[in-house]
Structure formats: structure tokens, C-alpha cells
């Protein structure tokens, strides 16, 4: 079992004592910028937000900064679709590793800038989207290709460029986040990296330290109707330390979120993380602030 990094230990310690704020809707916010085809590198790449890493990295960096300025503790890399499987649709498949390197370095740069200002630690989560292909729904891809696509991203993230990063950070990522997982099989694809050529890469090392997180889509089940708890239990037993991220709609209220956050009713084990989705009920910022304050107090109270 690998030993947790200092930042990994710090992140785990902070999670024990308070709720950490994570950014969200990176693609949605980028789409609001009113960018044109030239910003994406041509009309054929419009809609590929990862292309902005090549042609408008300043836009991505400013978005990270805006989330941090709003109080985020963790920012996700702009790499939701940065796999060969997705990028091939935009003629960027061969630049997958490069795009993941840029995405991670920009997020780290923004975090380092804010840490220097006030000394409060900020963390980078490597966003891993589910791609645009599914073994069970779309076809056009096989299990090994999906495993290889995730492994290729790992190789990029595993590189160290401490000298080039503000604050001298030795790693780009503090945690990896597998996003919007609708089927348990998707986790098996991600976990398949452990037996791939990327066996020494960052994400596998993080997994061994218990620092890899996973999100599901919304509510207590996935789109496929599979229990979030079952997924966490399944992959923990398999020796893969995945944080169980439930993805709840705050419209149901903070009580529902806290109940799911604290304990897995099927195994009695704690669920270490939650990613609430703030939607209709709290469009009023003042109401949201009050609800979040209540949740923080109740969470801290055990």
C-alpha cells in the first residue's frame, strides 16, 4: 500500500473537519463565454472545450481563478472529454496527452496563485468524463480501448514539472475524479488501468493511497438504476480504494444529503464524500447560503 502524500493527508484531514467546496459546470461556464470558432481552433472544433487549452488557455485559467475567488477549495481540470475516444471526433486524438498536461498545469497554477495570497490550501481534481461511447448503448468501442484511453490520460498526469509550476508543486493533481459514471462497468474500465501499461502512473498510485474519487450522476442510483452504495462496496472489496461520491440534488434538501453522506445503509460503512448539485430550490443565493450553513453545522455535529 502506497503512503499518502503530504497533500493527500492534508486533504483527508480537512475533509474530516469541514465541508470542502468543489467547483462545477466547467463546460457550462465556458459555453457562456461567447467564444467564436477561432477560439476553438476552427469551426470543426467548436463545442470541444478541451480545444480551448490549446487556443485560449487564458480563458480556462481565468475560469479556475473565478471559482477560487468565489471560495472553492478544489477545482477540476478542464479535461472532462480529454480522451482519445472523444477527441477523435474533433481531429485531436493524437494530442490527448498534451491536452491533459495543459489542463492539469493550468488548474495547479490557479491554485498556487491563491495559496500564495492567503496560505489556505487549494486542491486540483483531475476530471475524467465517461467519454461519448458506451459498451452497452452506443457501441463503436471495446473495453480495452476504453481502458487504454483512460491510461493514456494517466501517463500525462503522472509527469512532474515542479520547476515550471508556481509554488513549486511536485505534482499536478491531488485527486482524480471519475465523473458522471452511469454504469458500474465504467468503473471497471477505469480500474482496468491497474493492469495496463500505466501501472506506475499517478492515478493508480493515488488509488492505492485511497485518494481517488468517483462521482455518480444524480440521486442514490445511477441512470442505469444501480445503487451508488453497491458500486462503492463492490470496488472497495476488489482492492480498489475509490471514494464514494454521491451526486445529490439539493432540491431534496440538505437532510437527505447528510444522511447519505454519513453512512451506507447496506454495509454500515461511512461514505467519505458527497457532491451536491445545487439546482432549483436554492437559486436564491441568500437561501442557498443559509441552507449550506445549516448543513455545515449538522455535518460538524456528527
Backbone bond lengths (Angstrom), bond angles and torsions (degrees), N, CA, C in turn:
res aa  C-N    CA-C-N  psi(-1)  N-CA   C-N-CA  omega(-1)  CA-C   N-CA-C  phi
1 X - - - 1.465 - - 1.529 108.75 -
2 X 1.319 116.18 127.32 1.453 120.51 -179.29 1.524 110.45 -69.54
3 X 1.316 115.93 152.79 1.463 121.72 179.53 1.524 108.83 -86.81
4 X 1.326 119.16 133.10 1.457 120.85 -179.90 1.525 111.73 -59.25
5 X 1.316 116.16 143.40 1.451 120.37 174.37 1.523 108.68 -70.24
6 X 1.330 116.33 165.67 1.462 120.08 178.61 1.522 110.89 -60.18
7 X 1.328 116.14 -42.03 1.465 119.12 179.58 1.524 110.46 -69.87
8 X 1.325 116.20 -34.40 1.460 118.82 176.18 1.512 111.35 -62.98
9 X 1.327 116.27 -42.82 1.467 120.65 177.09 1.530 110.79 -63.44
10 X 1.334 115.80 -41.69 1.462 119.90 -179.72 1.523 110.60 -62.44
11 X 1.321 116.72 -44.14 1.458 120.66 179.35 1.524 110.92 -60.91
12 X 1.319 116.67 -45.86 1.463 120.43 179.42 1.529 111.40 -63.03
13 X 1.317 116.53 -38.74 1.463 120.24 179.91 1.529 110.95 -66.48
14 X 1.320 116.90 -42.55 1.461 120.14 179.03 1.527 111.15 -63.20
15 X 1.332 116.46 -38.78 1.462 120.32 -179.82 1.525 112.21 -64.87
16 X 1.322 115.97 -25.32 1.467 119.17 178.72 1.530 111.96 -74.17
17 X 1.332 116.03 -21.09 1.462 119.02 -172.03 1.524 114.72 -113.54
18 X 1.307 117.56 -20.13 1.458 117.47 179.74 1.523 110.38 -157.28
19 X 1.312 114.84 166.92 1.456 121.49 176.68 1.520 108.28 -82.07
20 X 1.317 116.71 129.39 1.458 121.23 176.67 1.525 109.43 -97.97
21 X 1.317 115.67 140.73 1.457 121.25 -178.90 1.525 110.16 -92.30
22 X 1.317 114.96 129.26 1.461 122.61 179.22 1.520 108.71 -113.06
23 X 1.323 117.09 141.21 1.456 119.31 178.25 1.528 109.81 -70.59
24 X 1.311 116.95 -178.38 1.456 119.76 179.53 1.511 110.92 -172.35
25 X 1.339 115.44 165.97 1.465 121.61 176.36 1.521 112.26 59.76
26 X 1.324 116.25 41.60 1.467 119.72 178.70 1.519 111.14 -57.39
27 X 1.329 116.90 -48.70 1.459 120.38 -179.55 1.513 112.45 -61.79
28 X 1.319 116.56 -40.39 1.463 121.05 179.34 1.521 111.04 -62.30
29 X 1.325 116.14 -44.38 1.462 119.98 -179.19 1.525 111.58 -67.52
30 X 1.319 117.08 -38.09 1.464 119.60 177.92 1.525 110.67 -65.89
31 X 1.328 116.54 -36.41 1.462 120.35 179.59 1.524 111.73 -66.27
32 X 1.331 116.95 -23.72 1.465 121.25 -179.87 1.528 112.78 -79.18
33 X 1.312 116.78 -9.04 1.467 119.97 -173.06 1.523 113.46 -73.03
34 X 1.323 118.11 -11.62 1.458 120.05 -179.48 1.516 113.45 69.97
35 X 1.312 117.26 32.47 1.459 121.65 -178.77 1.524 110.52 -75.03
36 X 1.334 115.76 153.67 1.465 119.31 179.06 1.524 110.93 -108.94
37 X 1.317 115.73 -177.81 1.465 121.11 -174.01 1.518 112.38 -59.19
38 X 1.317 117.27 -35.21 1.466 119.68 -178.60 1.523 111.73 -64.98
39 X 1.316 116.86 -30.34 1.463 120.21 178.69 1.525 111.66 -67.43
40 X 1.323 115.41 -27.44 1.462 120.70 -179.72 1.525 112.72 -93.64
41 X 1.332 117.08 -3.16 1.457 119.73 -179.01 1.506 113.75 89.68
42 X 1.329 117.23 17.61 1.458 120.78 179.03 1.513 111.62 130.38
43 X 1.343 116.39 156.21 1.473 120.19 -177.04 1.518 113.91 -61.19
44 X 1.332 116.84 -27.23 1.467 119.76 -179.08 1.524 112.84 -72.40
45 X 1.330 116.41 -11.66 1.472 120.02 -178.91 1.529 113.00 -108.53
46 X 1.316 117.44 -1.14 1.462 120.31 179.69 1.531 109.26 -59.85
47 X 1.312 115.47 132.09 1.459 120.30 -177.06 1.507 113.34 99.36
48 X 1.322 116.28 -15.41 1.468 120.66 175.80 1.524 107.19 -92.44
49 X 1.308 117.02 93.16 1.462 120.17 -174.47 1.523 112.15 -65.52
50 X 1.314 117.01 -22.08 1.468 119.45 176.47 1.523 111.18 -67.71
51 X 1.332 118.40 -24.70 1.461 121.10 177.88 1.525 111.34 -63.90
52 X 1.323 116.82 -25.98 1.464 120.25 177.90 1.522 111.29 -62.55
53 X 1.315 117.22 -24.19 1.463 120.66 177.65 1.520 111.00 -62.18
54 X 1.314 116.60 -28.60 1.465 121.35 179.44 1.522 112.08 -88.37
55 X 1.325 116.07 -41.77 1.458 119.87 -169.55 1.530 114.19 -104.73
56 X 1.333 118.27 -25.26 1.468 121.13 177.34 1.533 110.43 -141.24
57 X 1.316 117.05 60.08 1.471 118.80 178.80 1.520 112.53 -60.58
58 X 1.332 116.64 -25.21 1.458 119.89 179.25 1.528 111.87 -63.19
59 X 1.320 116.58 -34.72 1.466 120.88 178.79 1.525 110.35 -66.12
60 X 1.325 116.25 -43.14 1.465 121.00 179.78 1.525 110.36 -66.15
61 X 1.325 116.35 -43.98 1.462 120.53 179.83 1.523 110.91 -61.57
62 X 1.325 116.57 -43.20 1.464 120.03 179.30 1.528 111.69 -64.30
63 X 1.339 116.99 -33.72 1.461 119.58 177.55 1.528 110.50 -65.89
64 X 1.329 116.76 -44.29 1.469 119.53 175.85 1.527 110.43 -57.68
65 X 1.312 116.03 -44.38 1.465 120.04 -179.54 1.526 111.31 -61.92
66 X 1.320 116.85 -38.35 1.467 119.61 -178.27 1.523 111.11 -66.61
67 X 1.331 117.39 -37.59 1.465 120.09 176.96 1.528 110.37 -66.08
68 X 1.304 116.66 -41.99 1.463 120.38 179.63 1.525 110.96 -66.25
69 X 1.320 116.27 -39.76 1.464 120.14 178.03 1.528 111.26 -64.00
70 X 1.335 115.96 -29.25 1.467 120.38 179.10 1.520 112.39 -80.49
71 X 1.348 116.73 -6.20 1.457 119.64 175.88 1.508 116.48 114.69
72 X 1.328 118.23 6.28 1.464 120.19 -179.20 1.527 111.13 -64.76
73 X 1.322 115.76 139.57 1.464 121.81 173.12 1.523 111.07 -92.62
74 X 1.317 116.51 -26.89 1.460 122.69 -176.48 1.521 108.31 -131.64
75 X 1.325 117.41 132.67 1.460 121.01 173.54 1.520 108.84 -118.83
76 X 1.313 114.79 144.26 1.454 120.45 179.21 1.521 110.32 -95.53
77 X 1.307 115.40 145.33 1.455 120.42 177.13 1.525 110.09 -68.39
78 X 1.314 116.32 152.64 1.467 121.42 176.65 1.531 108.57 -82.67
79 X 1.319 115.40 67.09 1.469 120.10 -174.03 1.523 112.13 -137.87
80 X 1.327 116.92 22.14 1.459 121.21 -177.73 1.534 111.23 -52.70
81 X 1.316 116.42 -41.99 1.464 120.45 -178.80 1.511 114.12 -109.64
82 X 1.324 117.15 19.84 1.470 120.14 -174.14 1.526 112.70 -85.83
83 X 1.326 115.56 56.45 1.460 120.73 171.22 1.519 108.49 -120.21
84 X 1.306 115.96 157.55 1.460 121.10 179.05 1.533 110.96 -56.01
85 X 1.327 116.64 -35.88 1.465 121.04 -178.47 1.527 111.00 -59.41
86 X 1.316 117.09 -45.58 1.465 121.51 -179.04 1.521 111.29 -79.47
87 X 1.313 116.60 -45.41 1.464 120.92 -174.06 1.519 112.78 -65.63
88 X 1.327 118.11 -22.48 1.466 120.79 178.25 1.526 111.06 -62.39
89 X 1.328 116.91 -24.60 1.460 120.84 178.89 1.524 111.76 -71.75
90 X 1.328 116.57 -14.64 1.466 121.38 -178.18 1.526 112.34 -119.78
91 X 1.317 117.24 12.19 1.457 120.63 179.99 1.515 113.91 72.00
92 X 1.329 117.47 23.89 1.465 121.39 -176.13 1.526 112.66 -119.82
93 X 1.314 117.77 15.06 1.469 120.88 -174.71 1.519 112.48 -56.11
94 X 1.320 117.20 -40.72 1.464 120.48 -176.31 1.528 112.95 -74.57
95 X 1.313 116.96 -4.52 1.464 120.24 -179.80 1.533 111.98 -108.88
96 X 1.320 116.08 16.94 1.468 120.64 -176.14 1.521 111.87 -58.29
97 X 1.329 117.26 -49.65 1.465 119.22 -178.69 1.522 111.11 -63.83
98 X 1.317 116.57 -41.96 1.464 120.39 179.41 1.527 111.07 -59.88
99 X 1.318 116.87 -43.92 1.457 120.75 -179.27 1.522 111.59 -64.65
100 X 1.319 117.17 -39.22 1.462 119.82 178.25 1.522 111.93 -67.67
101 X 1.316 116.61 -35.49 1.471 119.64 176.59 1.524 110.44 -64.32
102 X 1.326 115.89 -45.85 1.463 119.72 -179.53 1.530 110.65 -63.67
103 X 1.328 116.33 -44.28 1.468 120.42 -179.04 1.519 111.33 -58.66
104 X 1.324 116.24 -44.75 1.465 120.13 -178.79 1.523 111.59 -68.07
105 X 1.323 116.44 -40.83 1.464 119.33 -177.35 1.528 111.73 -68.02
106 X 1.329 117.75 -35.86 1.468 120.17 178.67 1.526 111.26 -66.94
107 X 1.324 116.37 -43.15 1.464 119.41 178.82 1.521 110.58 -63.87
108 X 1.336 116.73 -41.70 1.463 120.13 178.94 1.519 110.73 -65.21
109 X 1.326 117.20 -40.30 1.461 120.02 179.23 1.525 110.87 -59.34
110 X 1.326 116.58 -46.12 1.463 120.02 -179.87 1.527 111.09 -62.17
111 X 1.329 116.92 -43.86 1.469 120.32 179.81 1.524 111.08 -62.76
112 X 1.322 116.23 -43.15 1.456 120.22 -179.07 1.524 111.06 -62.84
113 X 1.329 117.12 -38.99 1.461 120.53 178.74 1.529 111.28 -59.45
114 X 1.315 116.75 -43.42 1.463 120.20 -178.11 1.519 112.00 -74.93
115 X 1.325 117.24 -32.87 1.466 119.75 176.88 1.520 110.90 -64.48
116 X 1.321 116.81 -38.26 1.461 121.04 179.24 1.529 110.48 -64.40
117 X 1.316 116.67 -34.55 1.466 120.54 -177.46 1.526 113.12 -67.93
118 X 1.329 116.57 -45.16 1.471 118.08 -171.87 1.519 114.56 -129.85
119 X 1.328 117.88 -1.67 1.459 120.53 177.29 1.514 115.31 78.47
120 X 1.330 118.05 -2.40 1.467 120.35 179.70 1.519 109.65 -82.35
121 X 1.319 118.43 128.56 1.466 120.05 -176.76 1.520 112.78 -67.78
122 X 1.317 115.63 138.65 1.463 122.48 171.39 1.523 107.81 -122.94
123 X 1.324 115.64 152.29 1.453 120.51 -172.59 1.524 111.07 -126.28
124 X 1.326 114.63 152.23 1.461 121.63 179.47 1.524 109.43 -109.93
125 X 1.325 115.55 127.15 1.468 121.47 175.31 1.521 108.69 -109.44
126 X 1.309 116.26 126.96 1.458 121.01 178.33 1.517 110.31 -80.09
127 X 1.325 116.64 112.60 1.463 121.60 -176.35 1.522 110.98 -79.51
128 X 1.336 116.01 122.72 1.460 122.12 178.43 1.523 108.69 -119.95
129 X 1.324 116.62 102.64 1.456 120.59 179.83 1.515 112.06 -78.38
130 X 1.326 116.97 169.30 1.464 121.32 -174.83 1.521 114.67 -81.58
131 X 1.318 118.31 5.56 1.471 125.24 -174.38 1.525 109.79 68.09
132 X 1.317 116.03 -179.71 1.468 121.16 179.64 1.517 111.67 -100.68
133 X 1.321 117.23 7.99 1.461 121.68 -178.05 1.523 110.35 -118.59
134 X 1.299 115.62 150.71 1.460 121.50 176.75 1.517 109.18 -139.27
135 X 1.313 115.84 133.89 1.462 119.86 178.46 1.521 111.36 -61.51
136 X 1.321 116.51 -32.10 1.461 120.02 -173.27 1.524 113.89 -96.47
137 X 1.350 117.86 -16.83 1.458 119.52 -175.17 1.521 113.77 -117.42
138 X 1.321 117.54 -53.09 1.461 119.82 -172.14 1.515 113.53 -94.02
139 X 1.329 117.42 -31.58 1.456 119.60 -172.73 1.515 110.46 70.37
140 X 1.322 117.57 -164.25 1.453 121.64 178.68 1.504 114.11 79.06
141 X 1.325 116.88 6.93 1.455 121.18 179.83 1.522 107.36 -158.66
142 X 1.330 116.03 154.30 1.462 118.42 176.85 1.529 109.58 -118.83
143 X 1.312 115.62 172.12 1.462 121.82 -175.11 1.522 111.32 -57.03
144 X 1.331 116.99 -46.70 1.463 120.65 -176.76 1.523 111.80 -62.71
145 X 1.330 117.66 -36.57 1.462 120.42 179.31 1.528 110.90 -66.84
146 X 1.316 116.51 -38.89 1.460 119.31 178.53 1.521 111.30 -68.25
147 X 1.317 116.68 -40.89 1.464 120.29 176.00 1.521 109.93 -59.96
148 X 1.334 116.62 -45.25 1.467 121.07 -179.27 1.522 111.34 -63.46
149 X 1.336 117.06 -35.96 1.461 120.41 -179.85 1.519 110.94 -64.61
150 X 1.325 117.28 -42.83 1.463 120.38 177.37 1.523 110.96 -68.63
151 X 1.323 116.76 -38.83 1.462 120.19 -179.05 1.521 111.15 -64.22
152 X 1.333 116.85 -37.19 1.459 120.57 179.06 1.521 110.78 -61.91
153 X 1.313 116.23 -38.48 1.461 119.83 177.68 1.527 110.19 -66.62
154 X 1.322 116.34 -38.89 1.462 120.26 178.74 1.518 111.79 -58.32
155 X 1.333 115.91 -42.62 1.460 120.39 -178.73 1.522 110.09 -58.63
156 X 1.333 115.96 -42.87 1.464 119.97 179.53 1.519 111.00 -63.85
157 X 1.321 117.18 -43.72 1.460 120.85 -177.13 1.519 112.43 -71.62
158 X 1.314 117.53 -23.43 1.460 120.40 -176.08 1.520 112.65 -75.31
159 X 1.318 117.18 -17.01 1.452 119.90 -178.34 1.526 110.64 -67.22
160 X 1.314 114.42 149.44 1.463 119.49 179.40 1.527 109.11 -113.76
161 X 1.308 115.74 132.22 1.464 120.95 177.48 1.523 108.99 -135.60
162 X 1.322 116.61 52.29 1.464 120.82 -172.18 1.524 112.61 -56.19
163 X 1.311 116.34 -40.65 1.458 119.63 -174.84 1.519 111.98 -65.23
164 X 1.325 116.61 -25.94 1.457 120.20 -176.11 1.519 113.00 -91.42
165 X 1.326 117.01 -3.12 1.454 120.20 -174.42 1.521 111.67 -105.86
166 X 1.336 117.78 134.11 1.463 119.94 175.30 1.522 110.08 -57.08
167 X 1.307 116.63 137.55 1.451 119.62 -179.70 1.513 113.75 85.26
168 X 1.344 117.54 -4.70 1.456 120.85 176.52 1.509 114.59 65.12
169 X 1.324 118.14 31.54 1.454 119.96 -179.63 1.521 110.29 -67.46
170 X 1.325 116.08 133.60 1.459 120.53 -177.35 1.507 114.01 -80.46
171 X 1.317 117.14 -20.41 1.457 120.48 177.96 1.521 109.12 -129.46
172 X 1.308 114.70 151.59 1.456 118.44 177.03 1.520 111.76 -78.21
173 X 1.332 116.95 -39.55 1.458 120.59 -173.56 1.517 112.39 -108.62
174 X 1.322 115.59 147.56 1.456 121.67 171.49 1.519 110.80 -102.93
175 X 1.313 116.17 -25.09 1.458 120.80 -177.67 1.520 108.30 -158.33
176 X 1.314 116.83 151.87 1.459 121.35 175.98 1.519 108.67 -110.23
177 X 1.324 116.86 136.92 1.464 121.18 -176.96 1.516 110.08 -121.99
178 X 1.324 116.60 110.74 1.464 121.35 174.46 1.522 106.99 -80.91
179 X 1.313 116.30 113.05 1.459 121.41 -168.87 1.520 113.26 -95.72
180 X 1.327 114.81 146.16 1.464 123.36 169.35 1.524 112.81 50.29
181 X 1.310 115.58 54.33 1.460 121.07 -179.36 1.524 108.87 -84.50
182 X 1.324 117.20 112.14 1.459 121.24 -176.39 1.523 112.93 -93.42
183 X 1.328 116.97 -18.69 1.456 120.65 -178.19 1.527 109.56 -132.36
184 X 1.306 116.85 143.62 1.460 120.24 175.48 1.519 110.87 -57.33
185 X 1.328 116.86 -31.82 1.458 120.21 -178.05 1.520 111.18 -60.35
186 X 1.335 116.72 -31.22 1.468 119.11 179.34 1.518 110.60 -62.43
187 X 1.314 117.13 -37.96 1.458 119.46 177.02 1.517 110.96 -65.84
188 X 1.316 116.40 -34.04 1.462 118.92 178.04 1.529 110.33 -66.11
189 X 1.336 115.76 -35.16 1.462 119.12 176.87 1.527 110.16 -63.52
190 X 1.343 115.69 -45.07 1.460 120.30 179.91 1.520 110.22 -65.59
191 X 1.326 115.69 -45.28 1.459 120.44 -179.58 1.516 111.51 -65.62
192 X 1.323 117.25 -22.81 1.455 120.67 -179.74 1.511 113.32 -62.09
193 X 1.326 116.68 -15.73 1.463 119.55 176.84 1.524 111.46 -60.79
194 X 1.318 116.17 -26.68 1.463 120.14 -176.30 1.518 111.92 -61.45
195 X 1.325 116.97 -22.49 1.460 119.99 178.43 1.518 111.43 -111.95
196 X 1.329 116.02 11.46 1.456 119.62 179.21 1.523 110.12 -93.17
197 X 1.315 116.09 -175.03 1.463 120.66 -179.91 1.522 111.49 -68.80
198 X 1.321 117.63 -12.76 1.468 121.24 -178.20 1.521 111.33 -91.60
199 X 1.315 117.60 35.26 1.468 120.36 -172.60 1.521 113.70 -67.82
200 X 1.310 119.42 -16.34 1.463 120.20 -178.87 1.519 111.94 -108.42
201 X 1.307 117.70 13.66 1.457 120.03 -173.55 1.516 112.44 -82.99
202 X 1.303 114.18 171.37 1.456 121.72 -172.86 1.514 113.44 -56.23
203 X 1.318 117.29 -46.38 1.455 118.96 -173.43 1.516 111.23 -67.25
204 X 1.327 117.80 -38.24 1.463 119.17 177.63 1.526 109.77 -66.25
205 X 1.322 117.11 -40.65 1.461 120.04 178.01 1.526 110.42 -63.04
206 X 1.327 116.05 -43.38 1.462 119.86 178.53 1.522 110.51 -62.46
207 X 1.322 116.28 -40.29 1.459 120.06 178.86 1.523 110.23 -59.94
208 X 1.319 116.92 -41.74 1.459 120.47 -179.47 1.524 111.26 -65.60
209 X 1.341 116.96 -27.88 1.462 120.49 178.98 1.523 111.85 -87.08
210 X 1.321 116.61 -1.77 1.460 118.97 -177.83 1.506 112.48 77.33
211 X 1.326 118.25 26.74 1.461 120.83 -175.93 1.525 113.14 -107.20
212 X 1.325 118.32 0.78 1.450 119.81 -179.50 1.519 109.92 -86.92
213 X 1.307 116.87 133.61 1.451 121.61 -179.38 1.519 109.25 -109.08
214 X 1.314 115.53 158.90 1.460 119.78 174.66 1.522 108.45 -138.78
215 X 1.308 117.13 140.00 1.456 119.88 175.09 1.515 109.03 -111.69
216 X 1.319 115.27 153.80 1.456 120.38 170.46 1.522 106.88 -110.80
217 X 1.299 118.92 -168.27 1.451 118.65 -170.50 1.521 112.87 -89.33
218 X 1.307 120.12 -70.74 1.464 118.80 -179.49 1.513 109.10 -159.20
219 X 1.313 116.37 132.80 1.445 120.77 178.89 1.515 111.93 88.45
220 X 1.319 116.19 -165.20 1.454 121.26 -174.83 1.520 112.49 -90.98
221 X 1.332 117.22 -1.75 1.461 121.17 175.24 1.518 108.52 -131.67
222 X 1.323 116.90 163.49 1.456 121.73 175.63 1.524 108.87 -83.31
223 X 1.346 116.21 175.66 1.455 119.92 175.20 1.526 110.66 -58.17
224 X 1.326 116.20 -29.06 1.457 120.74 -179.23 1.523 112.17 -83.46
225 X 1.339 117.06 1.77 1.448 120.47 178.13 1.512 114.06 81.99
226 X 1.333 117.57 13.63 1.460 120.89 -178.59 1.523 109.58 -90.65
227 X 1.310 116.64 137.25 1.453 121.55 -176.77 1.520 111.49 -67.18
228 X 1.334 115.53 132.21 1.457 120.05 175.08 1.520 110.36 -56.92
229 X 1.317 116.38 -43.97 1.458 120.35 -177.46 1.518 110.82 -60.95
230 X 1.333 116.43 -41.96 1.454 120.26 179.17 1.520 110.58 -58.66
231 X 1.313 115.41 -41.05 1.452 119.50 -178.85 1.522 110.78 -63.25
232 X 1.323 116.77 -46.64 1.461 120.34 179.79 1.517 110.56 -60.71
233 X 1.330 116.44 -46.91 1.462 121.29 -178.40 1.523 110.76 -63.09
234 X 1.316 117.04 -44.07 1.460 121.73 -178.19 1.518 111.73 -58.37
235 X 1.311 116.38 -48.56 1.457 119.01 -173.30 1.520 113.00 -82.95
236 X 1.311 117.80 -18.69 1.456 119.36 171.68 1.517 109.91 -72.67
237 X 1.310 116.67 -42.79 1.469 120.16 179.00 1.520 111.00 -63.02
238 X 1.311 116.62 -31.10 1.461 120.33 -179.65 1.520 111.92 -74.88
239 X 1.333 117.70 1.75 1.453 121.21 178.47 1.508 113.32 86.59
240 X 1.327 117.00 13.13 1.459 121.37 -179.84 1.519 107.60 -109.78
241 X 1.312 116.26 111.78 1.467 120.40 -174.20 1.516 110.12 -81.45
242 X 1.307 117.19 90.61 1.454 121.88 178.61 1.524 109.22 -105.96
243 X 1.311 116.19 129.02 1.454 118.93 174.32 1.517 108.87 -69.16
244 X 1.305 116.82 134.16 1.463 120.88 179.24 1.513 110.63 -85.88
245 X 1.292 116.19 106.93 1.459 122.36 -178.82 1.519 108.34 -100.46
246 X 1.285 120.00 111.44 1.452 119.46 171.46 1.515 108.47 -88.66
247 X 1.292 116.35 146.19 1.457 122.49 -172.86 1.528 106.76 -118.83
248 X 1.318 116.50 90.07 1.455 121.21 -170.34 1.525 112.16 -104.00
249 X 1.305 114.99 151.66 1.457 122.20 176.76 1.524 108.62 -89.62
250 X 1.321 116.20 121.44 1.469 119.38 -178.18 1.519 111.79 -66.68
251 X 1.305 117.54 -8.77 1.460 118.81 176.32 1.524 110.02 -61.49
252 X 1.314 117.30 -25.91 1.456 121.50 -179.91 1.530 111.47 -81.29
253 X 1.305 116.75 -7.35 1.457 119.40 175.90 1.511 113.39 99.02
254 X 1.341 114.90 152.16 1.458 119.84 -176.45 1.518 112.66 -68.19
255 X 1.351 118.33 -23.66 1.460 120.04 179.85 1.527 110.58 -63.09
256 X 1.329 116.34 -43.37 1.465 120.20 179.18 1.518 110.05 -60.95
257 X 1.323 115.70 -43.13 1.463 119.32 -179.52 1.512 111.37 -61.97
258 X 1.333 116.49 -46.60 1.461 120.09 -177.44 1.523 112.09 -64.75
259 X 1.326 116.78 -37.53 1.460 119.46 179.87 1.518 111.19 -63.01
260 X 1.335 116.57 -42.38 1.458 120.18 179.97 1.518 110.56 -71.82
261 X 1.324 115.80 -36.46 1.459 120.49 -178.81 1.521 111.78 -61.56
262 X 1.317 117.14 -40.39 1.457 120.36 -169.80 1.518 114.11 -75.86
263 X 1.339 117.36 -38.00 1.461 116.98 -171.30 1.522 111.21 -152.69
264 X 1.315 115.37 144.06 1.450 123.08 172.48 1.528 106.59 -85.47
265 X 1.326 118.73 112.74 1.459 119.80 -174.65 1.523 113.85 -65.93
266 X 1.334 117.47 -17.78 1.454 119.48 -177.74 1.519 112.38 -86.92
267 X 1.330 117.10 -30.33 1.463 119.58 -176.81 1.518 112.49 -117.45
268 X 1.338 116.89 -15.28 1.453 120.26 -177.05 1.509 113.21 79.88
269 X 1.328 117.45 3.14 1.464 121.34 -178.86 1.521 109.96 -87.46
270 X 1.342 117.61 146.90 1.460 119.93 178.63 1.518 111.53 -69.81
271 X 1.308 116.51 144.98 1.458 122.08 174.07 1.518 106.67 -98.30
272 X 1.346 119.47 114.73 1.457 121.78 -166.04 1.517 116.37 -72.26
273 X 1.327 119.83 -19.30 1.448 117.98 -175.10 1.512 112.15 -146.55
274 X 1.312 116.25 157.00 1.455 120.92 176.95 1.508 108.22 -143.51
275 X 1.317 116.17 146.65 1.456 120.07 179.33 1.526 108.50 -127.31
276 X 1.330 117.35 83.27 1.455 119.42 -177.53 1.522 111.73 -65.55
277 X 1.306 115.90 144.03 1.454 121.56 176.76 1.520 107.79 -103.37
278 X 1.302 116.22 114.55 1.465 120.68 -176.22 1.525 108.00 -85.15
279 X 1.319 116.62 112.00 1.451 119.77 -174.96 1.517 111.61 -126.86
280 X 1.315 117.21 -130.93 1.459 121.60 -164.72 1.520 114.95 -59.93
281 X 1.316 117.60 -42.91 1.458 119.81 -171.21 1.521 112.43 -60.71
282 X 1.332 116.50 -31.82 1.457 119.12 -173.05 1.529 112.02 -119.10
283 X 1.313 116.46 43.50 1.460 117.70 175.06 1.535 110.41 -68.02
284 X 1.313 116.85 -25.65 1.458 122.19 174.57 1.526 107.56 -75.16
285 X 1.317 117.50 117.78 1.465 121.20 -175.52 1.527 112.09 -60.84
286 X 1.325 116.84 -37.54 1.463 119.52 -179.55 1.526 110.50 -65.26
287 X 1.337 116.73 -41.79 1.466 120.43 178.58 1.519 110.43 -64.80
288 X 1.319 115.58 -39.36 1.462 119.77 178.41 1.523 110.50 -63.24
289 X 1.327 116.40 -43.81 1.464 120.19 -179.16 1.523 110.93 -61.33
290 X 1.335 116.47 -41.72 1.463 119.62 179.34 1.525 111.32 -66.09
291 X 1.341 116.47 -41.99 1.466 120.12 -180.00 1.522 110.97 -65.37
292 X 1.318 115.84 -40.57 1.461 119.06 -179.33 1.523 110.68 -67.39
293 X 1.338 116.70 -38.07 1.467 120.04 177.44 1.529 110.48 -62.35
294 X 1.340 116.53 -40.52 1.465 119.51 177.32 1.521 110.70 -62.79
295 X 1.330 115.98 -42.42 1.465 119.88 -179.29 1.516 110.98 -63.58
296 X 1.312 116.56 -41.22 1.467 120.42 179.37 1.530 110.92 -61.23
297 X 1.336 115.92 -44.51 1.465 119.57 -178.91 1.525 111.11 -64.28
298 X 1.319 115.83 -42.04 1.460 119.32 -177.83 1.524 111.12 -71.18
299 X 1.334 115.99 -36.27 1.468 119.84 177.80 1.526 109.81 -64.61
300 X 1.326 116.22 -45.21 1.466 120.57 -179.07 1.521 111.17 -66.13
301 X 1.331 116.14 -27.11 1.453 119.43 -178.33 1.509 114.52 -79.25
302 X 1.367 117.33 -3.87 1.466 120.62 178.36 1.508 112.91 83.50
